[in-house]
Amino acid sequence: MFSHIMVGSNDIARSKKFYDALFAAMGAQPGAEDARGRLIYTHNGGRFMVSAEAWHKAGLANGGTSIEDPPGVRQGAAGQMYLAYLRDPDGNKLVGVYRMPAA
């Protein structure tokens, strides 16, 4: 069941400026920062969240495992993508993908 997407950031203020602009282009409201410092965007029944680096570190510290290459930009058949791979404690492979705009 889908509930939300969460990505990490080392600079929440910079991320807010960026994602506020992206969501405004879709007709959504600016993100709201919660008590934990996470940004939360809600649009058309979906949720997108931006969390600080502490979220990723907590996942690794509690049984998650970084896999594949370190997070970063890759060239694929569909163009450039920012990818991050992780396995949860049960071994399920997770991937975060951001398809970069065409030049």
Backbone bond lengths (Angstrom), bond angles and torsions (degrees), N, CA, C in turn:
res aa  C-N    CA-C-N  psi(-1)  N-CA   C-N-CA  omega(-1)  CA-C   N-CA-C  phi
1 M - - - 1.443 - - 1.523 108.90 -
2 F 1.319 117.41 131.38 1.455 122.98 179.52 1.516 109.80 -84.01
3 S 1.330 116.48 131.88 1.464 118.78 173.52 1.508 111.65 -123.09
4 H 1.353 117.07 -39.42 1.457 118.61 -179.13 1.524 110.68 -168.91
5 I 1.315 114.79 169.98 1.459 122.75 172.83 1.515 106.22 -119.15
6 M 1.339 116.92 137.54 1.463 120.94 176.97 1.518 108.50 -129.93
7 V 1.331 116.01 134.63 1.460 121.70 174.42 1.518 108.13 -121.95
8 G 1.312 116.54 160.35 1.459 121.47 179.45 1.515 112.00 -96.79
9 S 1.323 115.69 158.34 1.458 121.59 176.63 1.514 109.44 -151.25
10 N 1.313 116.69 145.68 1.453 121.68 173.32 1.523 111.57 -94.10
11 D 1.332 117.16 -4.90 1.464 121.78 -177.90 1.524 108.49 -145.28
12 I 1.328 116.37 90.91 1.466 121.79 -175.56 1.524 111.53 -61.69
13 A 1.335 118.46 -40.29 1.470 120.90 -179.50 1.529 110.81 -62.05
14 R 1.328 117.09 -43.61 1.470 121.05 177.89 1.522 110.26 -63.83
15 S 1.332 116.78 -41.96 1.461 120.88 178.70 1.515 111.45 -63.70
16 K 1.331 117.25 -39.98 1.470 120.51 179.85 1.525 110.58 -60.35
17 K 1.316 117.31 -45.28 1.466 120.76 179.08 1.525 110.08 -59.07
18 F 1.326 116.57 -46.37 1.458 122.15 -178.93 1.527 111.71 -64.17
19 Y 1.340 117.06 -54.07 1.465 120.42 -175.55 1.520 112.83 -71.98
20 D 1.331 117.97 -30.84 1.466 119.14 173.53 1.525 109.66 -57.90
21 A 1.330 117.24 -43.72 1.469 121.42 179.49 1.524 110.97 -64.86
22 L 1.329 117.94 -43.69 1.454 120.77 179.06 1.521 111.79 -61.62
23 F 1.326 115.97 -47.21 1.464 119.16 -178.25 1.517 111.88 -70.35
24 A 1.333 118.49 -32.65 1.468 121.01 176.02 1.528 110.21 -61.89
25 A 1.328 117.20 -36.84 1.461 121.48 178.84 1.524 111.78 -63.27
26 M 1.339 117.02 -22.40 1.469 121.78 177.93 1.521 111.96 -97.60
27 G 1.342 116.97 1.94 1.455 120.60 -179.85 1.512 113.94 87.37
28 A 1.324 118.13 14.65 1.469 121.79 -179.27 1.531 110.48 -94.49
29 Q 1.312 114.94 164.64 1.458 122.00 178.49 1.523 110.77 -80.92
30 P 1.349 117.45 159.70 1.471 119.91 174.99 1.531 110.63 -59.39
31 G 1.329 115.44 157.53 1.453 120.78 178.99 1.513 111.74 -70.32
32 A 1.322 115.14 153.96 1.467 121.88 176.01 1.520 107.96 -110.72
33 E 1.326 117.10 138.32 1.459 120.99 177.86 1.520 108.66 -94.09
34 D 1.341 116.99 128.16 1.460 120.20 179.76 1.530 110.85 -88.95
35 A 1.324 116.35 -179.50 1.466 122.05 -176.84 1.523 112.67 -63.38
36 R 1.324 118.13 -21.09 1.469 121.92 179.23 1.532 112.15 -90.98
37 G 1.343 117.47 1.27 1.452 120.91 179.50 1.511 114.29 84.53
38 R 1.329 117.44 14.03 1.465 120.99 178.57 1.523 109.18 -91.30
39 L 1.325 116.51 146.60 1.459 121.67 173.01 1.512 108.40 -92.23
40 I 1.321 116.07 138.92 1.454 120.30 -179.13 1.525 109.05 -129.34
41 Y 1.334 115.42 125.12 1.461 122.82 176.67 1.524 107.42 -117.57
42 T 1.321 116.70 135.17 1.457 121.85 176.70 1.516 107.89 -126.31
43 H 1.343 116.20 129.93 1.468 120.12 -179.27 1.523 109.07 -156.25
44 N 1.310 115.61 129.10 1.476 122.18 177.63 1.525 112.80 50.02
45 G 1.315 116.78 40.52 1.459 121.84 175.89 1.516 115.16 84.08
46 G 1.326 118.38 -4.47 1.459 121.26 179.00 1.521 110.73 -104.92
47 R 1.315 115.59 160.50 1.465 121.91 177.28 1.506 109.50 -125.97
48 F 1.329 115.43 138.73 1.455 122.78 174.87 1.518 106.10 -128.30
49 M 1.335 116.45 130.21 1.460 119.96 -176.12 1.521 110.26 -128.10
50 V 1.312 115.48 144.92 1.458 121.94 175.86 1.511 107.00 -118.26
51 S 1.317 116.60 125.63 1.449 122.21 -177.46 1.523 109.31 -121.71
52 A 1.321 116.17 159.15 1.466 120.80 179.44 1.518 111.42 -76.64
53 E 1.317 116.02 170.59 1.455 123.29 -178.96 1.525 112.00 -55.82
54 A 1.329 116.99 -26.44 1.468 120.72 -179.89 1.527 111.32 -58.27
55 W 1.323 117.87 -33.09 1.464 121.19 179.07 1.526 109.97 -61.56
56 H 1.337 116.99 -47.57 1.458 120.65 -179.12 1.522 110.82 -64.23
57 K 1.314 116.82 -44.63 1.464 120.76 179.38 1.529 111.11 -61.67
58 A 1.328 116.60 -39.10 1.468 120.00 179.00 1.522 110.61 -64.32
59 G 1.335 116.83 -39.07 1.459 120.18 177.69 1.522 111.48 -62.60
60 L 1.325 116.13 -45.01 1.464 119.69 178.23 1.522 111.54 -65.17
61 A 1.326 116.72 -39.56 1.466 121.06 -179.01 1.520 112.62 -68.68
62 N 1.345 116.67 -16.70 1.458 120.13 -176.94 1.515 113.42 -115.97
63 G 1.324 115.04 33.18 1.458 118.93 170.78 1.509 116.29 108.32
64 G 1.333 119.22 -8.34 1.460 120.61 176.10 1.517 110.21 -76.45
65 T 1.321 116.58 158.88 1.457 121.94 -178.17 1.521 110.06 -134.10
66 S 1.332 116.94 128.28 1.464 119.82 172.73 1.520 108.17 -71.24
67 I 1.320 116.76 137.77 1.462 120.81 -179.60 1.519 109.48 -134.87
68 E 1.323 115.51 172.59 1.460 123.02 -178.42 1.524 108.71 60.94
69 D 1.324 116.62 -155.35 1.455 121.00 176.08 1.525 109.05 -75.47
70 P 1.336 118.21 161.42 1.465 119.40 175.46 1.529 110.07 -59.12
71 P 1.329 118.78 155.96 1.465 120.65 177.99 1.528 110.86 -52.25
72 G 1.332 115.52 140.18 1.455 119.79 178.75 1.507 112.41 168.65
73 V 1.330 115.33 -177.77 1.461 122.61 -177.48 1.528 109.49 -80.77
74 R 1.324 115.49 133.98 1.457 122.25 177.26 1.534 108.19 -127.48
75 Q 1.321 116.29 153.46 1.459 121.65 173.97 1.516 107.83 -99.41
76 G 1.319 117.17 123.02 1.451 121.40 178.95 1.514 110.89 -125.95
77 A 1.317 116.88 179.72 1.462 121.55 179.64 1.527 111.90 -60.01
78 A 1.345 116.43 -28.61 1.472 120.97 -179.75 1.521 112.23 -93.35
79 G 1.331 118.37 9.58 1.462 121.52 -179.37 1.514 111.31 107.46
80 Q 1.325 115.69 -164.99 1.454 120.21 -178.93 1.524 110.90 -78.27
81 M 1.336 114.79 138.70 1.461 121.49 178.69 1.519 108.60 -138.10
82 Y 1.330 116.51 145.85 1.461 121.42 169.92 1.515 105.14 -95.35
83 L 1.340 116.40 121.64 1.461 121.28 -176.38 1.521 111.01 -123.10
84 A 1.308 115.65 144.65 1.462 122.41 172.67 1.525 107.36 -139.59
85 Y 1.320 116.56 127.67 1.461 122.13 -178.25 1.524 110.75 -114.18
86 L 1.337 115.45 144.07 1.453 122.31 -178.43 1.524 108.23 -152.68
87 R 1.326 116.69 147.55 1.471 120.94 169.67 1.515 108.27 -109.27
88 D 1.325 115.61 135.81 1.461 119.40 175.71 1.524 109.00 -77.38
89 P 1.353 119.08 174.68 1.471 120.28 -177.48 1.528 114.35 -58.90
90 D 1.342 117.81 -21.31 1.459 120.84 178.26 1.517 112.95 -91.45
91 G 1.325 116.79 2.07 1.453 120.77 178.44 1.513 115.00 90.22
92 N 1.343 117.97 2.26 1.459 120.02 178.06 1.518 109.44 -68.02
93 K 1.320 116.12 132.54 1.455 121.60 -179.36 1.526 109.30 -85.43
94 L 1.328 115.95 126.36 1.462 122.71 178.48 1.513 108.38 -116.42
95 V 1.317 116.54 147.16 1.462 120.35 176.37 1.514 108.76 -138.55
96 G 1.324 114.61 136.66 1.466 121.50 170.37 1.509 106.80 -104.99
97 V 1.348 116.88 130.59 1.460 121.91 -176.39 1.514 110.11 -128.86
98 Y 1.333 115.34 134.19 1.457 121.54 169.84 1.516 106.35 -126.69
99 R 1.316 116.95 115.08 1.459 121.32 178.78 1.526 107.39 -82.41
100 M 1.320 115.78 118.50 1.446 121.07 -175.41 1.527 109.85 -77.26
101 P 1.345 116.79 144.86 1.464 119.22 -179.52 1.531 111.33 -62.29
102 A 1.322 115.29 146.86 1.464 119.99 177.16 1.520 109.46 -65.50
103 A 1.313 115.93 144.00 1.474 120.67 -178.01 1.503 111.92 -71.99
